[in-house]
């Protein structure tokens, strides 16, 4: 059973994201953007609206807001990765 769990975990995208954060393979200049992107992806307002059966307009509002926050986080993360690659090590 443990081997099956390891195989399933190796296929899960969230496991890979957690390893990136935990093992600190992401440069420190890109971590704030990564955190903001995760906040947009897991925005509680969107998920609560989705699971409680909110109106279509409210769901679209929260979805657009979460998407915007996610995109801002990705842009900041890419900017941080670019700064990391340009800096001399």
N, C-alpha and C positions, 0 to 999 in steps of 0.2 A: 504494500500500500504506500509506503514511503517513497518508493521509486516512481510510482505513478504521479504522486504529488509533486515530485521534483521536476518531472517532465512537463506537467501542466504549468507549473510555476515558470519554467523556462520559456514557455510560449506566451505568457501573459505580459502585455505591454506595461502594466502597472508595476510588475516586479522589476522590470528593467528600469523604469523611472525611479523606483525606490532605491535601487542599487546605485544609480547615478548620484542621487542625493546623499545616500549613506556613505558611499565610498569616496565622495567628493571628487569625482572625475570631472565635474563641471567646474570651470575656473570661477574664482570668486567674483569676477566682474560680470559673469552671466547669471549668477544665482538669484539676484533680485528679480530679474525678468522671468526666470523660471518659476519663482514663487508666485508672481503676479499672474502668469499664464495658468498655473494650477488653480489659483483663486477664481479666475474666470471660468475654468472648466468645471469646477466643483462648487459653483456659486449656490449657496443654500436657497436663495430667493427663487431661482429658476427651478430647482428640483422640487421645492415645496409647492410651487405653483403647478408644476407638471403632475405631481402625485396627488394633489388635492382637487384636481379638476377645475382649475381656474379658467376664466373666460379666455377665448382665443386672443383677444387684444392684449390681455395681461400677460399671457404666455409669450406672445411675440415681443412685447416690451422687455420682459426679463431675458428672453433669448438673445435679443439684439444687444442688450446691456452686457450680458455675460460674454457674448462674442466679441464685443468691442474691448472689454478688459482682457480677454484671452489674446487678441491680436496685439494690443499694446505690450503685453508681457512677452510675446514672441519677438516683437521688434526690439524691445530692450535686451532680450537674451541674445539675439543675433548681433546687436551693437556691442554687447559685452564680449562675445566671442571674437568679433572683429578686432576689438581693442587688445584682447589677449594675444591674438596671432601677430599683431603689429609690434607688441612690446618685446624688447630684447630679453632673452632669458639667460 
